[in-house]
């Protein structure tokens, strides 16, 4: 039973390139938000 679950989970894991692309997109979207937050904390008090 556990073996079939593991095989099914492996089949659903996206490719490494897809993970990298998705991670880069997230970083690109979050970077300006994080920068604005830090600037507000540092300069805005």
Residue, then its C-alpha position, 0 to 999 in steps of 0.5 A: x500500500x505505501x509503495x503505491x502511494x510513494x509511486x503516485x507521489x513521485x509521478x506528481x512531482x513537477x520537473x526540476x526546471x518547472x520548480x526553478x521557473x516557478x520559484x523565480x517567478x515568485x521571487x520576482x513578484x515578492x522582491x518589490x514588496x519585500x523591498x518596499x516593506x524594508x524601506x518603510x521599516x528603515x525610513x518610515x519607522 
